[in-house]
Amino acid sequence: MVNAAEEEVAGEDAAVQEEVAQVLGFSNPEEGQLVTDMSQQVRARLNAQALPIRQYLERNVVPTLLPALAALVRERPPNPVEYLAAYLLKNNPKKVSDREVAEAKAAAAEAEAAEAEAAK
């Protein structure tokens, strides 16, 4: 069933390619083909980007945002945006601790010192 649909689209694409070449006034049909191919590549990229955005949000944002919104509704604070921001910052599952930041800075400083020593 998918193959029949793909063949139908391919047939439509060939007709569209000829029409594009005629409408755009390309004297060389290969130029029309090139423009059509580029258009299809852009369309394919846009389609490919649509699904990953949703997956990204479902994996990384929704699990933290839904409980935050539930807490917001329960508490009903006078400044809901600040409450929501504070909740999200406090409950961020990917939050980097101050200790981890200090360790990363120390490692970077050690690497820089080692590079400087090696350059001598």
Secondary structure, DSSP 8 states (H G I E B T S, - for coil): -HHHHHHHHHHHHHHHHHHHHHHHT-SSHHHHHHHHHHHHHHHHHHHHHHHHHHHHHHHHTHHHHHHHHHHHHHH--SSHHHHHHHHHHHT-TT---HHHHHHHHHHHHHHHHHHHHHH-
